[in-house]
Amino acid sequence: MDFEFTEDQVMLRGLVREFLSEQCPVSHVRAMMDDSRGYDRDLYRRLIQLGMLPFPEAYGGAGLGMIEQAIVLEEMGRIPYPGPYFATVILAGGALMASGDRRTQARYLPDVSNGDLTMSLAFLEGGIAWGPETIRLSLRRDRDGYRLDGIKRFVPFGQSVDVILVVARAGEGRSAEGISLVAVPAGTPGLAIEPELMMDLTSKTATLRFEGVSVPAENLVGPEGGAWPAVELALRQAAVGASAEMLGAARKALEMSVDYAKVRKQFGQYIGQFQAIKHKLAEMLELVENAHAAVYYAAWALDARAPDAALAASVAKSTVNVAGRRVCGEAIQVHGGIGFTWEYDLHLYFKRAKHLEPLYGDTEYHRERVLQEVLAGRVAGSA
């Protein structure tokens, strides 16, 4: 594939970077760290209205693909942007589009596209695992609707979004059969929301407790018990999207390190002249460029529905997990003592990368999936 961006994609990157640089400076990011909602609703609405959403034009979107979303998310990682764009557009929006439920899409996506509605996806429960066997939150028929009982953890912006798409299990068992998706508005009786304190204060999460939460039957997204394919695709897109954000954070950390090495003097020389610093910066650049290739190939594979899309997504996430951790960590080493201070901005990018590293599959999880995909491909080829 051609890794060069098209003219429209370059314009999109420039538009998002200019908007975020002007409207979301680091001072705003730090202010949102102490805000209970975690983001500025007016700023989010104006960001959404830039016209970069992947939804069909019939729902108010621009019909853009995963490559364009990766561009947008990489720019958000460079800020790092505090807001529910990822939760609303990539997670919840991705699940809605993958469900094929046009009635529900028409119900929610127009308001999402104009910035009036925010959403999130509630998946994790007792541990950090991403298969259908981990889903225990129960979905039972109740009069004219459904009843939800259970707990969800680490729900992105779960304390401030308007609607939560809940991954639940209809019936018993631990297989993909029975996995359902249901929309639950915030404020529904029986739903308790507990904000969590995370290392990355710009990425708010919450624990959601469902105790006899009743929702009407029309809130079911797609067929009862048949939502796993949609959820799986949404998580795959989220893995690529998170990789793009981490790439943005790593690239910004590298740029800060290069700039610092050009101005910081030690023993009468700029530290960028020392061989050890040169080697660090060169290795950081190599990691960033490899991550860039992995992310945008995976985004292209998702757009093209390539046979290796699942493999590419896992390669991207496992690659960027390592790159993000190492580049942001080495950036702190290049900066020395100042890199550890609260006043200096470097920790914002380190924490964003660390926050996203285990989400939507950690390195071990995705390396295992890469092995499974490769072995499956060899079996298919030999047959």
C-alpha positions in Angstrom: 0.0 0.0 0.0 1.0 3.7 -0.4 1.7 5.2 3.0 1.5 8.8 1.6 -1.5 10.7 2.7 -3.9 12.1 0.1 -4.3 15.8 -0.2 -7.6 15.6 1.7 -6.0 13.6 4.5 -3.2 16.2 4.8 -5.8 19.0 5.0 -7.8 17.0 7.7 -4.6 16.6 9.8 -3.8 20.3 9.5 -7.4 21.3 10.4 -7.5 19.1 13.5 -4.0 20.2 14.6 -4.8 23.8 14.2 -8.1 23.6 16.0 -6.7 21.6 18.9 -3.6 23.8 19.2 -5.7 27.0 19.4 -8.7 25.7 21.3 -7.2 23.1 23.5 -3.8 24.3 24.8 -2.1 22.4 27.7 -3.5 24.9 30.1 -7.0 23.7 29.1 -5.9 20.1 29.4 -4.7 20.6 32.9 -7.9 22.4 33.9 -10.0 19.5 32.7 -7.9 17.2 34.9 -9.6 18.7 37.9 -13.1 18.9 36.3 -15.6 16.3 37.4 -17.0 16.0 33.9 -13.5 15.8 32.4 -14.1 17.8 29.3 -15.6 21.0 27.9 -18.9 20.3 26.3 -18.8 23.3 24.0 -15.3 22.6 22.8 -16.3 19.0 22.1 -19.3 20.1 20.1 -17.2 22.4 18.0 -14.6 19.7 17.5 -17.3 17.2 16.3 -18.7 19.8 13.9 -15.4 20.0 12.0 -16.8 17.3 9.8 -14.5 14.3 10.4 -16.9 11.6 11.5 -17.0 8.1 10.0 -20.8 7.8 10.0 -22.8 8.0 6.7 -23.9 11.4 5.5 -27.5 10.3 6.1 -26.8 10.5 9.8 -24.8 13.7 9.6 -21.3 12.2 9.3 -18.7 12.6 6.6 -18.4 8.9 5.7 -14.7 8.9 6.5 -12.7 5.7 7.0 -10.4 4.4 9.7 -7.3 6.0 8.1 -8.9 9.4 8.7 -9.9 8.5 12.2 -6.3 7.4 12.9 -5.1 10.8 11.7 -7.6 12.5 14.0 -6.7 10.4 17.0 -3.0 10.8 16.4 -3.5 14.5 16.6 -5.5 14.1 19.8 -2.7 12.1 21.3 -0.3 15.0 20.6 -2.3 17.3 22.8 -3.4 15.1 24.7 -7.1 15.9 24.1 -9.4 15.4 27.2 -12.8 14.4 25.9 -15.2 11.6 24.9 -14.4 11.6 21.2 -12.8 8.1 21.4 -15.6 6.8 23.6 -18.4 8.2 21.5 -17.2 7.9 17.9 -14.8 4.9 17.9 -16.2 2.7 20.7 -20.0 3.3 20.8 -20.3 4.6 17.3 -18.2 1.8 15.9 -20.4 -0.8 17.7 -23.6 0.9 16.4 -22.3 0.9 12.8 -21.1 -2.7 13.1 -24.5 -3.9 14.5 -26.3 -3.1 11.3 -29.3 -1.9 13.3 -30.5 1.0 11.2 -33.3 1.8 13.6 -30.9 2.4 16.4 -28.4 4.1 14.2 -31.0 6.6 13.1 -32.0 7.1 16.7 -28.6 8.1 18.0 -26.1 8.9 15.3 -27.6 12.2 14.1 -27.4 13.7 17.6 -23.8 12.2 17.9 -22.9 13.9 14.6 -23.9 17.3 15.7 -22.3 17.0 19.1 -25.5 17.0 21.2 -25.1 13.4 22.3 -22.1 11.6 23.9 -21.9 7.8 24.3 -19.5 5.1 25.6 -19.2 1.4 25.5 -19.2 -0.6 28.8 -17.3 -3.9 28.3 -14.8 -4.7 31.1 -16.0 -6.4 34.3 -13.8 -8.3 36.7 -10.5 -8.1 34.9 -8.6 -6.8 31.9 -9.7 -9.4 29.3 -11.4 -8.9 25.9 -13.1 -12.2 25.0 -16.8 -13.0 25.2 -16.2 -15.4 28.1 -15.5 -12.5 30.5 -19.1 -11.0 30.1 -21.2 -11.9 33.1 -23.5 -8.9 33.4 -27.0 -10.4 32.9 -29.7 -9.4 30.5 -33.1 -10.9 31.3 -36.5 -10.2 29.9 -38.6 -8.1 32.2 -42.2 -7.3 31.3 -42.0 -5.3 28.1 -38.3 -4.8 28.2 -35.1 -6.0 29.8 -33.5 -6.0 33.2 -29.7 -5.6 33.7 -27.8 -6.8 36.8 -24.0 -6.7 37.2 -21.0 -4.4 37.2 -18.8 -2.7 34.5 -15.5 -1.2 35.2 -13.2 1.3 33.4 -15.9 2.7 31.3 -14.4 5.6 29.3 -16.1 8.9 30.4 -18.8 6.8 32.0 -19.4 9.5 34.6 -20.3 12.1 32.0 -21.7 10.6 28.8 -25.4 10.7 28.0 -25.9 7.1 26.8 -23.9 3.9 27.6 -23.9 0.9 25.3 -23.7 -2.1 27.7 -22.3 -5.5 26.6 -24.4 -8.0 28.5 -25.1 -11.7 28.4 -28.6 -13.1 27.7 -28.8 -16.6 29.2 -26.0 -18.8 30.7 -22.7 -19.9 29.4 -19.4 -18.2 28.5 -19.4 -18.4 24.7 -20.0 -15.6 22.1 -23.6 -16.9 21.8 -25.7 -14.8 24.1 -23.7 -11.6 24.0 -26.1 -8.7 23.6 -25.8 -4.9 23.3 -28.3 -2.6 25.0 -28.4 1.2 25.3 -28.8 2.6 28.8 -29.3 6.4 29.3 -27.4 7.9 32.1 -29.7 8.6 35.1 -31.7 5.4 34.6 -33.0 4.2 38.0 -30.8 1.4 39.5 -27.7 2.6 37.7 -24.9 3.8 40.1 -21.9 5.5 38.6 -18.7 5.8 40.5 -15.9 7.9 39.0 -12.5 6.2 39.2 -9.1 7.9 39.9 -6.7 6.8 37.2 -3.1 7.6 36.5 -4.0 9.6 33.4 -6.3 12.3 34.7 -7.1 13.4 31.2 -8.9 10.1 30.4 -11.8 9.8 32.9 -13.3 6.4 33.6 -16.0 5.1 35.9 -17.4 1.9 37.5 -21.0 1.3 36.6 -23.2 -0.8 38.9 -26.5 -2.2 37.5 -29.0 -3.3 40.1 -32.3 -4.1 38.6 -31.9 -1.6 35.8 -34.9 -1.7 33.5 -34.8 -0.6 29.9 -37.4 -0.9 27.1 -37.1 -3.5 24.4 -36.4 -0.8 21.8 -33.1 -0.1 23.5 -31.7 -3.5 22.4 -29.1 -3.0 19.7 -29.2 -5.7 17.0 -30.5 -9.2 17.8 -30.7 -10.5 21.3 -27.7 -12.8 21.9 -26.1 -12.0 18.5 -24.1 -8.9 19.2 -20.6 -10.4 19.6 -19.5 -9.9 15.9 -20.4 -6.1 16.2 -18.6 -5.8 19.6 -15.6 -7.7 18.4 -15.3 -5.4 15.4 -15.7 -2.3 17.6 -12.9 -3.5 19.9 -10.7 -4.2 16.9 -11.2 -0.6 15.7 -10.6 0.6 19.2 -7.3 -1.2 19.3 -6.2 0.6 16.1 -7.6 3.9 17.4 -5.8 3.6 20.7 -2.6 2.8 18.8 -3.0 6.0 16.8 -3.4 8.0 20.0 -0.4 6.4 21.6 1.5 7.1 18.4 0.6 10.8 18.7 1.8 10.8 22.3 5.1 9.1 21.4 5.7 11.4 18.5 5.2 14.5 20.6 7.5 13.1 23.3 10.2 12.5 20.7 9.8 16.1 19.4 10.0 17.5 22.9 13.2 15.4 23.5 14.9 16.6 20.3 14.0 20.2 21.0 15.4 19.9 24.6 18.6 18.2 23.4 19.2 21.2 21.2 19.1 23.8 24.0 20.2 22.0 27.2 23.9 22.3 27.9 26.0 20.1 30.1 29.8 20.2 30.5 29.8 23.1 28.1 28.1 21.2 25.3 24.5 20.8 24.1 23.4 17.3 25.3 22.3 16.4 21.8 26.0 16.3 20.9 26.7 13.4 23.3 26.7 10.0 21.6 24.5 8.4 24.3 21.7 11.0 23.6 22.1 10.6 19.9 21.6 6.9 20.2 18.5 7.3 22.4 16.9 9.8 20.0 17.7 7.6 16.9 16.2 4.5 18.6 13.1 6.6 19.6 12.7 7.7 16.0 13.0 4.1 14.8 10.3 3.0 17.2 8.0 5.9 16.2 8.3 5.2 12.5 7.7 1.5 12.9 4.6 2.3 15.0 3.4 4.7 12.3 3.7 2.0 9.6 1.9 -0.5 11.8 -1.0 1.9 12.7 -1.7 3.1 9.2 -1.5 -0.3 7.6 -4.0 -1.6 10.2 -6.3 1.3 9.5 -6.1 0.7 5.8 -6.8 -3.0 6.3 -9.9 -2.2 8.3 -11.1 0.2 5.6 -10.4 -2.3 2.8 -11.8 -5.3 4.8 -8.5 -7.1 4.0 -8.2 -10.7 5.0 -5.4 -9.8 7.4 -7.3 -7.0 9.1 -7.5 -8.8 12.4 -3.8 -9.7 12.2 -2.8 -6.1 11.3 -4.8 -4.7 14.2 -3.0 -6.9 16.6 0.4 -6.2 15.1 -0.4 -2.5 15.4 -1.5 -2.6 19.1 1.4 -4.9 20.2 3.9 -2.8 18.3 2.7 0.6 19.6 2.3 -0.7 23.2 6.0 -1.3 23.2 6.9 1.8 21.3 4.8 4.1 23.4 6.2 2.8 26.6 9.8 3.0 25.5 9.7 6.3 23.6 7.8 8.2 26.4 10.0 6.5 29.0 13.2 7.4 27.2 12.0 11.0 26.7 11.9 11.3 30.5 15.5 10.1 30.6 16.6 12.6 28.0 15.1 15.4 30.0 16.6 14.2 33.2 15.1 15.6 36.5 12.8 18.1 34.8 11.1 15.3 33.0 9.7 14.0 36.3 8.2 17.3 37.4 4.4 18.0 37.5 4.9 21.4 36.0 6.6 20.0 32.8 4.2 18.6 30.3 6.1 15.4 29.4 4.2 13.3 32.0 0.9 14.0 30.2 2.1 12.0 27.2 3.7 9.3 29.2 0.5 8.8 31.2 -1.7 8.8 28.1 0.4 6.0 26.6 0.5 4.0 29.8 -3.3 4.4 30.2 -4.0 3.0 26.7 -1.4 0.2 26.8 -3.6 -2.4 28.5 -6.9 -1.2 27.0 -8.3 -3.1 24.0 -5.6 -5.7 24.4 -2.2 -5.5 26.0 1.0 -6.7 24.3 0.8 -10.3 25.4 -2.8 -10.5 24.4 -2.2 -9.2 20.9 1.0 -11.2 20.3 -1.1 -14.3 21.1 -3.7 -13.2 18.6 -0.9 -12.6 16.0 0.3 -16.2 16.6 -3.3 -17.6 16.2 -3.9 -15.6 13.0 -0.6 -16.7 11.5 -1.2 -20.4 12.4 -4.7 -20.2 11.0 -3.4 -18.7 7.8 -0.8 -21.5 7.4 -3.4 -24.2 8.0 -5.7 -22.5 5.4 -2.8 -22.2 2.9 -1.8 -25.9 3.3 -5.4 -27.1 2.9 
